[in-house]
Amino acid sequence: MTSVAEPTHSSRLAPARRPEAGEDQIHQALSRLRATFASGRTRPLSWRIGQLTALVRLLDERESDIVEALQADLGRSAHDAWFGDVASTKAEITYARKHLRKWMRRRRTGLPLSLQPARAFYQYEPLGTVLVIGPWNYPIFLTLGPLIGAICAGDCTVIKPSEHAPATSALLARLIPQYLDNDTVAVIEGEAATTQLLLEQGFDHAFFTGGPEIGKRVMEGAAKHLTPVTLELGGKSPVIIARDADLEVAARRIAFTKLLNSGQTCIAPDYVLVEEPVRDKLLELIASTLNKFREGSTEGLPIVNKRQFERLASLLDNPGGRVVLGGAVDEATLSIQPTVLLDPDPESPVMTGEIFGPLLPVMTVQSLSDAIDFVNARPKPLAAYLFTKSRESRERLIAEVSSGGTVINQLAMHCLVPQLPFGGVGTSGMGAYHGEWGFQTFSHRKAVFVKPSRPDPQFIYPPHTEGAKKLMRKLLG
C-alpha cells in the first residue's frame, strides 16, 4: 500500500538550494578519476567485487537514512522506500556479484576457412571514466543501478544526482565517499548548468535517466565530444485489457503499480485500452481496488514538487470524458487523489504527453486490433502491457507493437529481472542495462585476431599472377 507521508519539513514543499559544483571541483574530480583508471586499479575482478560488496553494505547500514531522504523528497513511506529503491538495488548487486566472473571471460569465435590457421576471440574492457545522471523519482535505484554496471565493467564514475531530490542527492554525496573507492567514484551535485558543464568534459560514456526533452539536451551536449550515450527515457506505456482477461487480477495489478510512488514511475501504466464488453466491470474493480489498497483514505498522493503538481493539475482541466474516481487536488500539500478518467479526448494533453502521476485515463476500444492501431499511431512506448488468456493475442502484441519491453498479465516487474535488458526504443530511449546488459553498456567489446607467422602463402601478395587471382577468388569469394 502506498501511504501519504506528513508534509512537515518535506523538501518537496520547501526545497533547499543544492550546492552548484564549479569548474575547478569538476576538473579536480575528473583528474583524480582518470589518473586512477590509467593506473589499472579498477580492472581486476577483486576490485569490482569489493566495490559491489561495499555498495551492499551502504544499503544495509544506511537504510534508515535512505528512507528519511526519500520521505523528505517524495513523501515515500518506509516500506515503499525499501521496496522501490533499496531491495531492487540490492537484488541487482547480488546478481552481478554472482555472474561477473563469467561476464569478464574472453569469448572464442569461429573463423572462415580462408583465414586459418588463426585464433579469434573478443573480450570486454572498461570504457574509462563515465557519467551517470540520475533521476528524482527513484533516486537510489535509478542512480546506483547504472553505477553497478559501471563498476562491473571496471570504469571510474562521476555521479550527478537529481537536484529535484535534494535530500537524496545530499545523502549520496555524503555516503558514497564513505563506502566506495573515493579515487574511482565522485558525486557532483548541482542543477542543469552543472550537467552541461559535466558533459563538456568529454566522458567515455554518458548514462541519463529522465524525460525525452532533457534527454535531447543531454544527447546534444554529449555530441560535441562524440560521447556515446544511453538514454533511459519514458513515454506513454499502454495497458490493453482483452475481453478474455482475468479482470480482478488486472485491476489489482493496475491499481498497485499506479499507486507506487504516486504514479511517478517511468513504466507505470499511463493509460488503459479496454474492450467495451468488459469496460464497466474493469472500472468498478479498479475503483474498489484503489479504495481497498488505500484503506478508504480520501487524501491525495504526494507529488514531488510544485512544478510537477501544477503540470498534473492542469491535465485535469477539461480533458473531456468523465471522471470516474478522484479528481481532487490540494496545492497546500502538493497532493492529488488517484484519478480515473473514462474516454478523455485522445488529443487532450492527458493523452498526448506522459502523465507521470496518479491519473489513469481509460479508453474504450472495440477489439485488440483497434487497441494495437491506437498504440502504433503514437510514439513508441517504454513498455506495452496486455492482459489476456489468449496465446494468439499475446503473440500479436509481441509481434505488432514496438516498445522497449512487453509484459503479459503483469505490469512493470520486468525491470526487476536482471536477466532481461531494460531500455527504450525510439523516443522512449536508446540502449539498455541491468545484469549483463549493464556490464556490456559500460564496456567496449574488443575484437582480437591472432595469426601465426607461418604458413605465409606468397600468392596473397602482389604482384598477382592470373593463377593467384583465380585462387584468391576461389578461396575468398
Secondary structure, 3 states (H helix, E strand, C coil): CCCCCCCCCCCCCCCCCCCCCCHHHHHHHHHHHHHHHHHCCCCCHHHHHHHHHHHHHHHHHCHHHHHHHHHHHHCCCHHHHHHHHHHHHHHHHHHHHHHHHHHHCCEECCCCHHHCCCEEEEEEEECCEEEEECCCCCCCHHHHHHHHHHHHHCCEEEEECCCCCHHHHHHHHHHHHHHCCCCCEEECCCCHHHHHHHHCCCCCEEEEECCHHHHHHHHHHHHCCCCCEEEECCCCCEEEECCCCCHHHHHHHHHHHHHHHHHCCCCCCCEEEEEHHHHHHHHHHHHHHHHHHCCCCCCCEECCCHHHHHHHHHHCCCCCCEEEECCCEECCCCEECCEEEECCCCCCHHHHCCCCCCEEEEEEECCHHHHHHHHHCCCCCCEEEEECCCHHHHHHHHHHCCCCEEEECCCCHHHHCCCCCECCCHHHEECCECHHHHHHHCEEEEEEEECCCCCCCHHHCCCCCHHHHHHHHHHHC
